[in-house]
Amino acid sequence: MMAGNTLTRANLTEAVYRNVGLSRNESSELVENILETIADKLEEGETVKLSSFGTFSVRSKNERVGRNPKTGEEVPIKPRRVLTFRPSHVLKDHINKAMREQHESKK
């Protein structure tokens, strides 16, 4: 996949279909079930760790005072939960290796 492209549910379903041997409907169902399970666990406040990929977690942020960058006016920012992703070292190494290989092939 080239930079600038977006991986979609349909792409994931197609990859499962081609690589696992399930039907397209079964592949779609599998992808949907996995994504739904991940989302449900994050909504419950659990951490989702995918070995050799990374960790998704939800953090609570307290209310604070922010500033409108255009006007400089102070604005209250309500408390909220934010989703964070921390890639594994395996994923980071894989991405950096791919970047080095692309860079070297352009020389």
C-alpha positions as CSV (number, residue, x, y, z in Angstrom):
1,M,0.0,0.0,0.0
2,M,1.4,3.4,-0.9
3,A,1.4,6.5,1.3
4,G,-1.8,8.5,1.0
5,N,-4.1,5.4,0.7
6,T,-6.5,4.5,3.4
7,L,-7.1,1.0,4.6
8,T,-10.9,0.4,4.9
9,R,-13.1,-2.4,6.4
10,A,-13.6,-3.5,2.8
11,N,-9.9,-3.9,2.4
12,L,-9.6,-5.8,5.6
13,T,-12.5,-8.1,4.6
14,E,-10.8,-8.7,1.2
15,A,-7.5,-9.5,2.8
16,V,-9.2,-12.1,5.1
17,Y,-11.1,-13.5,2.1
18,R,-7.9,-14.0,0.1
19,N,-5.6,-15.2,2.9
20,V,-7.8,-17.2,5.2
21,G,-10.2,-18.9,2.7
22,L,-13.5,-17.9,4.3
23,S,-16.3,-16.7,2.1
24,R,-16.7,-13.0,1.5
25,N,-19.7,-12.9,3.9
26,E,-17.8,-14.9,6.6
27,S,-14.7,-12.6,6.1
28,S,-16.9,-9.5,6.5
29,E,-18.5,-11.0,9.6
30,L,-15.2,-11.8,11.1
31,V,-13.7,-8.3,10.6
32,E,-16.9,-6.7,12.0
33,N,-16.9,-9.0,15.1
34,I,-13.2,-8.2,15.8
35,L,-13.7,-4.4,15.4
36,E,-16.9,-4.5,17.5
37,T,-15.1,-6.5,20.3
38,I,-12.2,-4.0,20.3
39,A,-14.6,-1.0,20.4
40,D,-16.8,-2.6,23.2
41,K,-13.8,-3.2,25.4
42,L,-12.4,0.3,24.9
43,E,-15.9,1.7,25.8
44,E,-15.8,-0.3,29.0
45,G,-12.4,1.3,29.8
46,E,-10.3,-1.8,29.2
47,T,-6.9,-1.7,27.5
48,V,-6.7,-3.7,24.2
49,K,-3.2,-5.1,23.6
50,L,-2.5,-6.7,20.2
51,S,0.9,-8.5,20.5
52,S,3.5,-7.3,18.0
53,F,1.1,-4.5,16.9
54,G,0.3,-2.1,19.8
55,T,-1.9,-1.1,22.6
56,F,-5.1,0.9,22.5
57,S,-6.2,2.5,25.8
58,V,-8.7,5.1,27.0
59,R,-7.5,8.0,29.2
60,S,-9.7,10.4,31.1
61,K,-8.8,14.0,30.8
62,N,-9.9,16.5,33.4
63,E,-11.6,19.8,32.7
64,R,-9.2,22.6,31.9
65,V,-9.1,26.1,30.5
66,G,-8.0,26.3,26.9
67,R,-7.5,29.3,24.6
68,N,-9.1,30.1,21.3
69,P,-6.0,30.5,19.0
70,K,-7.7,33.2,16.8
71,T,-9.1,35.4,19.6
72,G,-7.0,34.5,22.6
73,E,-10.2,34.1,24.5
74,E,-10.1,31.6,27.4
75,V,-12.6,28.7,26.8
76,P,-13.4,25.9,29.3
77,I,-12.6,22.4,27.9
78,K,-15.0,19.8,29.3
79,P,-13.7,16.6,30.9
80,R,-13.5,13.8,28.3
81,R,-12.1,10.4,27.5
82,V,-9.5,10.1,24.7
83,L,-8.3,7.1,22.8
84,T,-4.6,6.5,22.6
85,F,-2.5,4.1,20.6
86,R,1.0,3.0,21.4
87,P,2.7,1.0,18.7
88,S,4.8,-2.0,19.7
89,H,8.5,-2.0,19.1
90,V,8.0,-4.8,16.6
91,L,5.6,-2.5,14.6
92,K,7.9,0.5,14.9
93,D,10.8,-1.5,13.7
94,H,8.8,-2.9,10.8
95,I,7.7,0.5,9.7
96,N,11.2,2.0,9.9
97,K,12.7,-0.9,8.0
98,A,10.1,-0.4,5.2
99,M,10.9,3.3,5.1
100,R,14.7,2.6,4.9
101,E,14.1,0.1,2.1
102,Q,11.9,2.6,0.1
103,H,14.5,5.3,0.6
104,E,17.4,3.0,-0.6
105,S,15.4,1.8,-3.6
106,K,15.0,5.5,-4.8
107,K,18.8,6.0,-4.9
